[in-house]
């Protein structure tokens, strides 16, 4: 079965307002990428849960996450959605 809905979470960087997410959706009906920018790594678990609720089948993270941030996202979405 081919994946059709991908998620990517990245950090918005210094100066981003707390709670302010940026969401971009690109692709085609057969392959959609939903990119979510979060103010800080600590905001990613909630963003990941929202992506899964929206039907995302796999989540990628930017390099700012490191092992602790990645582990927090994995714990938030469970074992059914691959995170890397």
C-alpha positions, 0 to 999 in steps of 0.5 A: 500500500502506497503512502498518500499523506505525509507530514513534516514538522520543522521549527520556526526559529527565534522570534516565533510567537508561542502557539503560532503554527504555520501549516502548508499543504502541497502536492496532488490528491495522490500524494500530499505533504502537510508541513507544520512549523512550530515555535519550539521543539516542545510544541511538536507533540501536539502538532504531530497528534493533529497531523495524525488526526488529519490522516498523515501516515508518516512524519518527518522532523527537521534536524533541530529535534534531536533524540529527546524531541524525536522521542517526544513525538514518537510517544505522542503518536504511538507506534502506528505512525513512523517518525524520523 
